[in-house]
Amino acid sequence: MLSLYPAIEPFNHYHLTVTNEAQTDVQKDDNSTTEHHIYIEQCGNPLGIPVVFLHGGPGSGCRPSHRCFFDPQLYHIILFDQRGCGRSRPYGSLAQNTTANIIQDMEAIRQQLAIKKWLVFGGSWGATLGLCYAYHFPEQVSGLILRGVFLAREQDIDWVYSNKGAAKIFPGAWNNLVHHLPLSQQDQPLSVIYQQLTDENTAVSSNIFNKIQHWEASLIYWQESLRFEDNSKESCSIKENDKTPAIIQLHYSLNQCFIAKEPLLKHIETIRHIPTKIIHGRFDMVCPVEQAWQLKEHWPEAELSIIEMAGHVANEPKIIDALIKATNNFAKRK
């Protein structure tokens, strides 16, 4: 079974200033231009196969281990922290922080680095973003590697944040999340959870933050050993008790990731020619495998590998093995 490549350090890192005014329904009354400073790092071989890594969340950030899914002798590895995330500034900003904005940031990075085409590698929300970028810039994508597919439909968000999905599998953890809420809000609590998370009263926001953390951990770490490994392996760019990533994630969830008018499954025709590998854990409790299956049904040319006895976390050994094989195989074709 293959494991991650050895740890490496960037050969270059910097901030790229971006300003754009991609508008959405929630921003239609805001015509101001907000400046974001996107943190970018480059690793591996500067003359190698260009690949861009898209982190999850929304609201998370890049970790050192994210550099290690690619052979550093063969790949020119580009990582960046999305708007409001990680080392990008202003940290936590929701101003002009939408899917359309991030896609434009990706294209700005590609152009600034003078890359003609790059492999797009993303998991969970990163897979969503990868598909969105490919739809808008298909000629700039040499391939897609997508893990833990998240289609960002209303039912996909409800799976995590309503009583219609994972709550039926983890009723105790769900009850812990919602039992303090009025009965009328317990079935669809996303809005009130966001209100409490952003409350100026620290006691209120900290209480719901801890409940969210417990709920999401129940879904993500389907094996207790994985919870320990993820916490002990390395430190994340997210600080302990930092509510910002959760706020960004719920902000996107409340707005259906700003792609409700552009459902992902309706645009497959424009990217059928792009070599694509889909990797999904059979027991993914965050993004049920049905989402990857439906993507494959709409896109027969894509290659789907369902990994048995695996879940959502990228550092599960079987998921790592599948991802490393995918990046190695792509390099062999180049």
LOSE-486787 format. One record per residue: x, y, z of N, C-alpha, C in turn; residue number from 1; residue in one letter. Coordinates in steps of 0.1 Angstrom, whole numbers, padded with zeros to 4 digits. Each point is the difference from the previous one (the first is absolute). Layout:
% residues N
 n.east n.north  n.up ca.east ca.north ca.up c.east c.north  c.up num residu
      X       Y     Z       X        Y     Z      X       Y     Z NUM      a
...
//
This chain:
% residues 334
 n.east n.north  n.up ca.east ca.north ca.up c.east c.north  c.up num residu
   0008   -0012  0000   -0008     0012  0000   0009    0012  0000   1      m
  -0003    0010 -0009    0008     0012 -0001  -0003    0010  0011   2      l
   0010    0007  0004   -0002     0011  0010   0004    0013 -0005   3      s
  -0002    0011  0007    0004     0013 -0004   0015    0001 -0003   4      l
   0003    0009 -0009    0014     0003 -0003   0006    0007  0012   5      y
   0013    0000  0002    0006     0006  0012  -0003    0015  0000   6      p
   0000    0006  0012   -0003     0014  0002   0010    0009 -0008   7      a
  -0005    0010 -0005    0008     0010 -0008  -0004    0014  0004   8      i
   0009    0009 -0003   -0002     0014  0003  -0002    0008 -0013   9      e
  -0008    0010  0000   -0002     0008 -0013   0013    0006 -0005  10      p
   0002    0001 -0013    0012     0007 -0005  -0004    0015 -0002  11      f
  -0013    0003  0001   -0004     0014 -0001  -0014    0001  0007  12      n
  -0002    0011  0007   -0013     0003  0005  -0002    0015  0001  13      h
  -0012    0005 -0002   -0003     0014 -0001  -0015    0003  0001  14      y
  -0004    0012  0000   -0014     0004 -0001  -0003    0007 -0014  15      h
  -0011   -0004 -0006   -0004     0006 -0012  -0012    0009  0003  16      l
   0000    0012 -0003   -0011     0009  0002  -0010   -0001 -0012  17      t
  -0013   -0003  0004   -0010    -0002 -0010  -0012    0009  0004  18      v
  -0006    0006 -0011   -0012     0008  0002  -0009   -0004 -0012  19      t
  -0012   -0004  0003   -0010    -0002 -0010  -0014    0002  0006  20      n
  -0010    0001 -0009   -0013     0004  0004  -0011   -0010 -0004  21      e
   0004   -0013  0000   -0010    -0010 -0004  -0012    0001  0010  22      a
  -0012    0003 -0006   -0011     0002  0008  -0009   -0012  0002  23      q
  -0007   -0001  0011   -0010    -0011  0002  -0012    0007  0006  24      t
  -0011   -0008  0001   -0012     0005  0005   0002    0007  0014  25      d
   0008   -0006  0008    0001     0006  0014   0009    0012  0000  26      v
   0007    0003 -0012    0008     0012  0000  -0005    0010 -0010  27      q
  -0012   -0001 -0005   -0005     0009 -0010   0000    0014  0004  28      k
  -0001    0003  0013    0000     0014  0004   0014    0005  0004  29      d
   0010   -0008 -0002    0013     0003  0004   0009    0001 -0012  30      d
   0003    0012 -0005    0008     0002 -0012   0014    0004  0003  31      n
   0004   -0001  0013    0013     0004  0004   0010   -0011 -0005  32      s
   0013    0004 -0001    0010    -0009 -0003   0009   -0003  0012  33      t
   0001   -0013  0004    0008    -0004  0012   0013   -0006 -0005  34      t
   0010    0004  0007    0014    -0005 -0004   0003   -0012  0009  35      e
   0003   -0011 -0006    0005    -0012  0008   0014   -0003 -0004  36      h
   0008   -0005  0010    0014    -0004 -0002   0001   -0015  0002  37      h
   0001   -0007 -0011   -0001    -0015 -0001   0014   -0005  0003  38      i
   0001   -0009  0010    0013    -0006  0003   0002   -0012 -0010  39      y
   0012    0000 -0006    0003    -0010 -0010   0014   -0006  0003  40      i
   0001   -0013 -0001    0013    -0006  0001   0003   -0010 -0011  41      e
   0012   -0001 -0004    0004    -0010 -0011   0011   -0009  0006  42      q
  -0002   -0013 -0004    0008    -0011  0005   0004   -0009 -0012  43      c
   0010   -0009  0003    0004    -0010 -0010   0009    0006 -0011  44      g
  -0003   -0005 -0012    0008     0004 -0011  -0006    0011 -0008  45      n
   0007    0012 -0001   -0006     0011 -0007  -0002   -0002 -0015  46      p
   0007   -0010 -0005   -0002    -0004 -0014  -0009   -0012 -0002  47      l
  -0006   -0005  0011   -0008    -0012 -0001  -0014    0002 -0005  48      g
  -0008   -0010  0002   -0014     0000 -0004  -0008    0010  0010  49      i
  -0006    0010 -0005   -0007     0009  0009  -0013   -0006  0006  50      p
  -0001    0001  0013   -0012    -0005  0006  -0004    0010  0011  51      v
  -0013    0003  0001   -0005     0009  0010  -0008   -0008  0010  52      v
   0003    0002  0013   -0007    -0007  0011  -0011    0009  0005  53      f
  -0012   -0005  0001   -0012     0007  0005  -0004   -0005  0014  54      l
   0002    0008  0010   -0003    -0005  0014  -0016    0000  0002  55      h
  -0003   -0007  0010   -0015    -0002  0003  -0005    0011  0009  56      g
  -0012   -0003  0006   -0007     0010  0008  -0014    0001 -0005  57      g
  -0004    0012 -0006    0008     0012 -0001   0004    0005  0014  58      p
   0012    0007  0000    0004     0006  0012   0013   -0006  0006  59      g
   0004   -0011 -0005    0012    -0006  0005   0013    0007 -0004  60      s
   0009   -0008 -0005    0013     0006 -0004   0009   -0011 -0003  61      g
   0012    0003 -0006    0010    -0010 -0004   0008   -0005  0012  62      c
   0004   -0013  0000    0008    -0006  0010   0013   -0004 -0007  63      r
   0011   -0002  0008    0012    -0005 -0006  -0001   -0013 -0007  64      p
  -0009   -0009  0005   -0002    -0013 -0006  -0006    0001 -0014  65      s
  -0007    0011 -0003   -0006     0001 -0013   0010    0001 -0011  66      h
   0012    0003  0003    0011     0001 -0010   0004   -0014 -0004  67      r
  -0004   -0010  0008    0007    -0013 -0001  -0008   -0011 -0008  68      c
  -0011    0004 -0007   -0007    -0009 -0008   0006   -0001 -0014  69      f
   0011    0007 -0002    0006     0001 -0014   0015   -0003  0001  70      f
   0005   -0007 -0010    0014    -0003 -0001   0007    0014 -0002  71      d
   0008    0004  0009    0006     0014 -0001   0010    0001 -0011  72      p
   0005   -0012 -0005    0009     0001 -0011  -0007    0002 -0014  73      q
  -0013   -0004  0000   -0008     0001 -0012  -0010    0011 -0001  74      l
  -0004    0005  0012   -0011     0010  0000   0005    0014  0005  75      y
  -0006    0010 -0006    0001     0014  0004  -0013    0002  0008  76      h
   0001    0000  0013   -0012     0000  0009  -0003    0014  0005  77      i
  -0012    0004 -0003   -0005     0014  0004  -0011   -0002  0010  78      i
   0001    0006  0011   -0010     0000  0010  -0003    0014  0004  79      l
  -0013    0003  0003   -0004     0013  0005  -0011   -0001  0010  80      f
   0000    0010  0009   -0011     0001  0010  -0011    0009 -0006  81      d
  -0012   -0005  0000   -0011     0007 -0007  -0004    0013  0008  82      q
  -0008    0008 -0005   -0003     0013  0006  -0005   -0002  0014  83      r
   0006    0008  0009   -0004     0000  0014   0006   -0012  0008  84      g
   0008   -0008 -0007    0005    -0013  0006   0015    0000  0003  85      c
   0004   -0008  0010    0014    -0002  0003   0008    0013  0001  86      g
   0010    0001 -0009    0009     0011  0000  -0004    0011 -0010  87      r
  -0011   -0002 -0007   -0005     0011 -0008  -0006    0011  0008  88      s
   0000    0012 -0005   -0005     0012  0007  -0010    0008 -0008  89      r
  -0010    0006  0006   -0003     0001  0014  -0006   -0014  0005  90      p
   0006   -0004  0011   -0005    -0013  0005  -0014    0000  0005  91      y
  -0008   -0010 -0005   -0014    -0001  0004  -0009    0009 -0008  92      g
   0005    0008 -0009   -0009     0009 -0008  -0010   -0007 -0008  93      s
  -0013    0004  0001   -0010    -0006 -0009  -0004    0010 -0011  94      l
   0007    0011 -0001   -0003     0010 -0010   0005   -0006 -0014  95      a
  -0009    0000 -0010    0003    -0006 -0013   0008   -0013  0002  96      q
  -0005   -0008  0009    0005    -0014  0002  -0010   -0010 -0005  97      n
   0001   -0003 -0012   -0010    -0009 -0007   0008   -0010 -0009  98      t
  -0007   -0010 -0004    0006    -0010 -0010   0005    0007 -0012  99      t
  -0008    0009 -0006    0004     0008 -0012   0013    0007  0003 100      a
   0001    0006  0011    0013     0008  0004   0012   -0009  0000 101      n
  -0002   -0012  0007    0011    -0009  0001   0005   -0006 -0013 102      i
  -0010   -0002 -0009    0004    -0005 -0013   0008    0010 -0008 103      i
  -0004    0013  0002    0008     0011 -0007   0014    0001  0007 104      q
   0001   -0003  0013    0013     0000  0006   0009   -0011 -0006 105      d
  -0006   -0012 -0002    0007    -0011 -0005   0006    0004 -0014 106      m
  -0008    0006 -0008    0004     0004 -0013   0011    0011  0000 107      e
  -0002    0009  0010    0011     0010  0002   0013   -0006  0003 108      a
   0000   -0010  0009    0012    -0007  0004   0006   -0007 -0012 109      i
  -0008   -0007 -0008    0005    -0007 -0011   0007    0009 -0010 110      r
  -0007    0012 -0003    0006     0009 -0009   0013    0007  0006 111      q
   0000    0003  0013    0011     0006  0006   0012   -0009 -0001 112      q
  -0002   -0013  0001    0011    -0010  0000   0003   -0005 -0015 113      l
  -0007    0006 -0009    0002    -0003 -0015  -0001   -0015 -0002 114      a
  -0010   -0006  0006   -0003    -0015 -0002  -0011   -0001 -0011 115      i
   0003   -0008 -0010   -0010    -0002 -0011  -0011   -0008  0004 116      k
   0003   -0012  0006   -0010    -0009  0005   0005   -0006  0013 117      k
  -0010   -0003  0009    0004    -0007  0012  -0010   -0011  0004 118      w
   0006   -0010  0007   -0009    -0010  0006  -0007    0006  0013 119      l
  -0012   -0002  0001   -0008     0005  0011  -0003   -0011  0010 120      v
   0004    0001  0012   -0001    -0010  0010  -0008    0005  0012 121      f
  -0011   -0006  0003   -0008     0006  0012  -0009   -0011  0006 122      g
  -0002    0002  0013   -0008    -0009  0008  -0011    0007  0007 123      g
  -0012   -0007  0000   -0012     0006  0007  -0003    0013 -0006 124      s
   0000    0011  0008   -0003     0013 -0006   0010    0003 -0011 125      w
   0013   -0004  0001    0010     0001 -0010  -0005   -0006 -0013 126      g
  -0007   -0012  0000   -0005    -0006 -0012  -0011    0008 -0006 127      a
  -0008    0006  0008   -0011     0009 -0005   0007    0012 -0008 128      t
   0010    0006  0006    0006     0011 -0005   0008   -0004 -0013 129      l
   0006   -0012  0000    0007    -0005 -0012  -0010   -0001 -0012 130      g
  -0012   -0006  0003   -0010    -0001 -0011  -0004    0013 -0005 131      l
  -0003    0010  0009   -0004     0013 -0004   0011    0007 -0008 132      c
   0012   -0001  0004    0011     0006 -0008   0001   -0007 -0014 133      y
  -0001   -0013 -0001    0001    -0007 -0013  -0012    0005 -0009 134      a
  -0012    0002  0005   -0011     0004 -0008   0003    0014 -0006 135      y
   0007    0009  0007    0002     0013 -0005   0013    0001 -0008 136      h
   0010   -0008  0003    0012     0000 -0007   0005   -0014 -0004 137      f
  -0008   -0006 -0009    0003    -0014 -0003   0013   -0002 -0008 138      p
   0004    0010 -0008    0012    -0001 -0008   0013    0002  0009 139      e
  -0002    0004  0012    0012     0002  0009   0002   -0012  0009 140      q
  -0009   -0010 -0001    0001    -0012  0009   0005   -0012 -0008 141      v
   0011   -0005  0005    0006    -0012 -0006  -0006   -0013  0005 142      s
  -0005    0001  0012   -0007    -0012  0006  -0006    0004  0014 143      g
  -0008   -0009  0005   -0007     0002  0013   0002   -0012  0009 144      l
   0004    0002  0012    0000    -0011  0010  -0009    0005  0011 145      i
  -0011   -0007  0002   -0011     0005  0009  -0002   -0010  0011 146      l
   0001    0004  0013   -0002    -0009  0011  -0012    0004  0008 147      r
  -0008   -0010  0005   -0011     0004  0008  -0010    0010 -0006 148      g
  -0005   -0003 -0011   -0008     0010 -0008  -0011    0006  0008 149      v
  -0001    0013 -0001   -0011     0008  0006  -0007    0008 -0011 150      f
  -0012   -0003 -0003   -0007     0007 -0011  -0007    0013  0004 151      l
   0000    0003  0013   -0005     0012  0005  -0015    0003 -0003 152      a
  -0008   -0010 -0002   -0014     0002 -0002  -0007    0002  0014 153      r
  -0012    0004  0000   -0007     0002  0012  -0001   -0013  0009 154      e
  -0002   -0011 -0007   -0001    -0013  0007   0014   -0004  0006 155      q
   0011    0004 -0007    0013    -0003  0005   0003    0008  0013 156      d
  -0004    0012  0000    0002     0008  0012  -0009   -0005  0011 157      i
  -0013   -0003 -0003   -0009    -0005  0010   0005   -0013  0006 158      d
   0007   -0008 -0008    0005    -0013  0006   0008    0003  0013 159      w
   0008    0011  0000    0008     0003  0012  -0007    0009  0010 160      v
  -0008    0009 -0005   -0006     0011  0009  -0015   -0001  0001 161      y
  -0006   -0011 -0002   -0014    -0002  0003  -0003   -0014  0006 162      s
  -0012   -0002  0004   -0003    -0013  0006  -0003   -0011 -0011 163      n
   0003    0003 -0013   -0004    -0009 -0011   0011   -0010 -0003 164      k
   0012    0002  0004    0011    -0008 -0004   0008   -0007  0010 165      g
   0012    0005  0003    0009    -0006  0009  -0005    0000  0014 166      a
  -0010    0009  0003   -0006     0000  0013  -0007   -0014  0003 167      a
  -0004   -0007 -0010   -0007    -0013  0002   0010   -0011  0003 168      k
   0013    0003 -0003    0011    -0010  0003   0007    0003  0013 169      i
   0000    0013  0003    0007     0004  0013  -0010    0009  0008 170      f
  -0011   -0007  0005   -0010     0008  0007   0004    0006  0012 171      p
   0010   -0006  0007    0005     0005  0013   0007    0013 -0002 172      g
   0009    0000 -0010    0008     0012 -0003  -0009    0011 -0006 173      a
  -0010   -0004 -0008   -0009     0010 -0005  -0008    0007  0011 174      w
  -0005   -0008  0010   -0007     0005  0011   0008    0010  0008 175      n
   0013   -0004  0002    0009     0009  0007   0001    0014 -0007 176      n
  -0001    0000 -0013    0001     0012 -0008  -0012    0009  0001 177      l
  -0012   -0006  0001   -0012     0007 -0002  -0009    0001  0012 178      v
   0002   -0008  0011   -0009    -0002  0010  -0004    0013  0008 179      h
   0010    0010  0000   -0002     0012  0007  -0008    0010 -0009 180      h
  -0003   -0003 -0012   -0007     0009 -0009  -0015   -0002  0001 181      l
  -0008    0010 -0003   -0015    -0002  0000  -0004   -0011 -0009 182      p
  -0010   -0008  0003   -0004    -0011 -0008  -0002    0004 -0015 183      l
  -0006    0012 -0002   -0003     0004 -0013   0013    0002 -0009 184      s
   0011    0001  0006    0013     0002 -0007   0009   -0012 -0001 185      q
  -0004   -0011  0007    0009    -0011  0001   0001   -0009 -0013 186      q
  -0010    0001 -0008    0001    -0008 -0013   0009    0006 -0010 187      d
   0000    0013 -0001    0008     0008 -0009   0007    0011  0007 188      q
   0011   -0003  0008    0006     0009  0009   0011    0009 -0006 189      p
   0003   -0001 -0013    0012     0006 -0005   0000    0015  0003 190      l
  -0011    0007 -0003    0000     0014  0001   0002    0005  0015 191      s
  -0007   -0007  0009    0001     0004  0014   0014   -0004  0006 192      v
   0006   -0010 -0005    0014    -0004  0004   0009    0011 -0005 193      i
  -0001    0005 -0012    0008     0010 -0005  -0001    0013  0009 194      y
  -0013    0003  0003   -0003     0012  0008   0007   -0001  0014 195      q
   0000   -0012  0006    0006    -0001  0013   0015    0000 -0001 196      q
   0005   -0006 -0011    0015    -0001 -0002   0006    0014 -0002 197      l
  -0008    0009 -0006    0005     0014 -0002  -0005    0010  0011 198      t
  -0006   -0005  0010   -0005     0008  0011   0011    0007  0007 199      d
  -0002    0013  0004    0011     0007  0007   0002   -0005  0014 200      e
  -0010   -0007  0005    0001    -0006  0014   0010   -0013 -0002 201      n
   0011    0001  0006    0010    -0011 -0001  -0005   -0013  0005 202      t
  -0008    0000  0011   -0005    -0012  0006  -0009   -0007 -0010 203      a
  -0008    0008 -0007   -0010    -0006 -0010   0008   -0006 -0012 204      v
   0010    0008 -0006    0007    -0005 -0011   0009   -0011  0003 205      s
   0006    0000  0011    0009    -0011  0004  -0008   -0013  0003 206      s
  -0011    0001  0005   -0008    -0012  0003  -0005   -0007 -0013 207      n
  -0005    0008 -0010   -0004    -0006 -0012   0012   -0005 -0008 208      i
   0011    0007  0001    0012    -0004 -0007   0005   -0014  0004 209      f
   0000   -0002  0013    0004    -0013  0006  -0010   -0011 -0005 210      n
  -0013    0003 -0001   -0009    -0010 -0004   0002   -0003 -0015 211      k
   0003    0010 -0008    0002    -0002 -0014   0012   -0009 -0002 212      i
   0011    0003  0008    0012    -0008 -0001  -0003   -0015  0003 213      q
  -0007   -0002  0011   -0004    -0014  0004  -0008   -0007 -0011 214      h
  -0010    0008 -0006   -0008    -0006 -0010   0008   -0004 -0013 215      w
   0008    0009 -0005    0008    -0002 -0012   0010   -0011  0003 216      e
   0006   -0001  0011    0010    -0010  0003  -0007   -0014  0000 217      a
  -0012   -0001  0004   -0008    -0012  0000  -0001   -0006 -0014 218      s
  -0001    0009 -0010   -0002    -0004 -0014   0013   -0002 -0006 219      l
   0010    0008  0003    0013    -0001 -0007   0008   -0012  0004 220      i
   0001   -0002  0014    0009    -0010  0005  -0009   -0013  0003 221      y
  -0003   -0007 -0011   -0009    -0011  0002   0008   -0012  0007 222      w
   0013    0001  0000    0008    -0009  0009   0007    0008  0010 223      q
  -0001   -0004  0013    0006     0007  0011   0015    0002 -0002 224      e
   0007   -0010 -0006    0014     0001 -0002   0004    0012 -0010 225      s
  -0009    0003 -0009    0003     0011 -0009   0000    0013  0007 226      l
  -0009    0001  0010   -0001     0013  0007   0014    0002  0007 227      r
   0005   -0010  0006    0013     0001  0007   0011    0004 -0010 228      f
   0001   -0008 -0012    0010     0003 -0009   0000    0014 -0006 229      e
  -0012    0005 -0003   -0002     0013 -0006   0005    0011  0010 230      d
  -0003   -0002  0013    0004     0010  0010   0015   -0001  0003 231      n
   0006   -0011 -0002    0014    -0002  0005   0010    0001 -0011 232      s
  -0004   -0001 -0012    0009    -0001 -0011   0007    0014 -0003 233      k
  -0007    0010  0000    0005     0013 -0003  -0009    0011  0005 234      e
   0005    0012  0001   -0009     0011  0004  -0006    0006 -0013 235      s
  -0013    0004  0001   -0007     0006 -0011   0002    0015  0000 236      c
  -0002    0007 -0011    0001     0014  0000  -0011    0007  0008 237      s
  -0011   -0008  0004   -0011     0005  0007   0004   -0001  0015 238      i
  -0002    0012  0007    0004     0000  0014  -0012   -0006  0008 239      k
   0004   -0006  0012   -0010    -0006  0009  -0010    0011  0004 240      e
  -0013   -0004  0000   -0011     0009  0005  -0002    0012 -0010 241      n
   0006   -0001 -0012   -0002     0011 -0010  -0013   -0003 -0007 242      d
  -0010    0009  0002   -0013    -0002 -0006  -0001    0004 -0015 243      k
   0010    0007 -0005    0000     0006 -0013  -0003   -0011 -0011 244      t
   0007   -0011  0000   -0003    -0010 -0011  -0014   -0005  0000 245      p
  -0006   -0002  0012   -0013    -0004  0002  -0010    0010 -0006 246      a
   0003    0013  0003   -0009     0011 -0005   0000    0000 -0015 247      i
   0012   -0001 -0006    0001     0000 -0015  -0008   -0012 -0005 248      i
   0002   -0012  0006   -0007    -0011 -0005  -0015    0001  0001 249      q
  -0005    0005  0011   -0015     0002  0001  -0005    0011 -0009 250      l
   0008    0010 -0002   -0003     0011 -0010  -0002   -0006 -0014 251      h
   0009   -0008 -0004   -0002    -0007 -0013  -0012   -0009  0000 252      y
  -0001   -0008  0011   -0011    -0009  0000  -0014    0007 -0001 253      s
  -0001    0011  0007   -0013     0007  0000  -0003    0006 -0014 254      l
   0010    0002 -0008   -0001     0005 -0013   0001   -0011 -0011 255      n
  -0001   -0012  0004    0002    -0012 -0009   0012    0002 -0009 256      q
   0011    0004  0007    0013     0002 -0006   0000    0009 -0012 257      c
  -0011    0008 -0002   -0001     0010 -0010   0000   -0006 -0014 258      f
  -0005   -0013 -0001   -0001    -0006 -0013  -0014   -0006 -0003 259      i
  -0010    0005  0008   -0013    -0006 -0002  -0005    0002 -0014 260      a
   0004    0010 -0007   -0005     0003 -0013   0009   -0008 -0011 261      k
   0010   -0006  0005    0009    -0007 -0009   0003   -0014  0005 262      e
  -0010   -0009  0001    0002    -0013  0006   0011   -0008 -0008 263      p
   0009   -0006  0008    0011    -0006 -0006  -0003   -0011 -0010 264      l
  -0010   -0008  0002   -0003    -0011 -0008  -0006    0004 -0014 265      l
  -0003    0013 -0001   -0006     0005 -0013   0011    0005 -0010 266      k
   0012    0000  0004    0011     0006 -0009   0010   -0010 -0004 267      h
  -0003   -0013  0001    0011    -0010 -0003   0004    0000 -0014 268      i
  -0009    0004 -0010    0004    -0001 -0014   0012    0009 -0003 269      e
   0002    0011  0008    0011     0009 -0003   0014   -0006  0004 270      t
   0000   -0010  0008    0012    -0005  0006   0003   -0015 -0003 271      i
  -0009   -0006 -0008    0001    -0015 -0002   0014   -0004 -0005 272      r
   0007    0009 -0007    0013    -0003 -0006   0011    0000  0010 273      h
  -0002    0005  0012    0011     0001  0010   0002   -0013  0007 274      i
   0012   -0006  0000    0002    -0012  0007  -0002    0002  0015 275      p
  -0009   -0009  0006   -0005     0003  0014   0000   -0013  0008 276      t
   0006    0001  0012   -0001    -0011  0009  -0008    0004  0013 277      k
  -0010   -0008  0003   -0008     0003  0012   0003   -0011  0010 278      i
   0003    0004  0013    0003    -0009  0010  -0009    0003  0012 279      i
  -0007   -0010  0005   -0010     0002  0011   0000   -0011  0009 280      h
   0000    0003  0013   -0002    -0011  0010  -0014   -0005  0001 281      g
  -0001   -0013  0001   -0013    -0007  0001  -0008    0006  0012 282      r
   0007    0002  0011   -0007     0004  0012   0002    0015  0004 283      f
   0000    0008 -0011    0001     0014  0002  -0013    0006  0006 284      d
   0001    0005  0012   -0013     0004  0007  -0002    0015 -0002 285      m
   0010    0007 -0006   -0001     0015 -0003  -0006    0002 -0013 286      v
   0005   -0007 -0010   -0004     0000 -0014  -0003   -0014 -0004 287      c
  -0013   -0005  0001   -0003    -0014 -0003   0005   -0003 -0014 288      p
   0004   -0013 -0002    0005    -0005 -0012  -0010    0002 -0012 289      v
  -0012    0001  0003   -0010     0003 -0010   0003    0012 -0009 290      e
   0007    0010  0006    0003     0012 -0008   0011   -0004 -0010 291      q
   0010   -0007  0003    0010    -0005 -0009  -0006   -0009 -0011 292      a
  -0010   -0008  0004   -0006    -0009 -0009  -0009    0007 -0010 293      w
  -0007    0011  0004   -0008     0008 -0009   0009    0007 -0009 294      q
   0011    0005  0004    0010     0007 -0009   0004   -0009 -0010 295      l
   0004   -0012  0003    0004    -0010 -0009  -0011   -0004 -0010 296      k
  -0012   -0001  0005   -0012    -0003 -0009  -0001    0011 -0011 297      e
   0002    0012  0004   -0001     0011 -0010   0012    0001 -0009 298      h
   0011   -0006  0005    0013     0002 -0007   0007   -0014 -0001 299      w
  -0005   -0008 -0010    0005    -0014 -0001   0015    0000 -0003 300      p
   0006    0010 -0006    0014     0000 -0004   0009    0002  0013 301      e
  -0005    0005  0011    0008     0001  0012   0002   -0013  0006 302      a
   0011   -0002  0007    0003    -0013  0007  -0003    0002  0015 303      e
  -0009   -0009  0005   -0004     0000  0014   0006   -0012  0007 304      l
   0007    0003  0012    0004    -0010  0009  -0006    0002  0013 305      s
  -0009   -0010  0004   -0006     0001  0013   0009   -0009  0010 306      i
   0005    0007  0010    0010    -0007  0009  -0008   -0006  0012 307      i
   0001   -0013  0000   -0007    -0008  0011   0006    0003  0013 308      e
  -0008    0000  0011    0005     0002  0014   0007    0013  0001 309      m
  -0004    0011 -0007    0006     0013  0001  -0011    0010  0001 310      a
   0003    0012  0006   -0010     0010  0002   0004    0013 -0007 311      g
  -0001    0012  0007    0002     0013 -0007   0014    0005  0002 312      h
   0007   -0004  0010    0013     0007  0003   0011   -0004 -0010 313      v
   0007    0010 -0005    0010    -0002 -0010   0012   -0008  0005 314      a
   0002    0000  0013    0012    -0007  0005  -0003   -0014  0004 315      n
  -0011   -0006 -0003   -0002    -0014  0002   0009   -0008 -0010 316      e
   0006   -0010  0005    0010    -0007 -0008  -0005   -0005 -0014 317      p
  -0012   -0005 -0001   -0005    -0004 -0012  -0003    0011 -0010 318      k
  -0004    0012  0006   -0002     0011 -0009   0013    0006 -0004 319      i
   0010    0001  0008    0013     0004 -0004   0006   -0009 -0011 320      i
  -0001   -0013  0002    0004    -0009 -0011  -0006    0003 -0013 321      d
  -0013    0002  0000   -0007     0002 -0013   0004    0014 -0006 322      a
   0002    0010  0009    0003     0013 -0006   0015    0000 -0005 323      l
   0009   -0006  0007    0014    -0001 -0005   0000   -0007 -0013 324      i
  -0007   -0011 -0001    0000    -0008 -0013  -0006    0009 -0011 325      k
  -0010    0008  0003   -0006     0009 -0010   0010    0010 -0005 326      a
   0007    0006  0009    0010     0011 -0004   0012   -0007 -0007 327      t
   0004   -0012  0004    0011    -0007 -0007  -0004   -0004 -0014 328      n
  -0013   -0005 -0001   -0004    -0004 -0013  -0002    0012 -0010 329      n
  -0004    0011  0006   -0002     0012 -0009   0014    0004 -0005 330      f
   0010    0000  0009    0014     0004 -0004   0005   -0009 -0011 331      a
  -0003   -0013  0000    0004    -0010 -0010  -0005    0003 -0014 332      k
  -0012    0006  0000   -0007     0003 -0013   0006    0013 -0006 333      r
   0007    0008  0007    0005     0013 -0005   0012   -0002 -0008 334      k
//
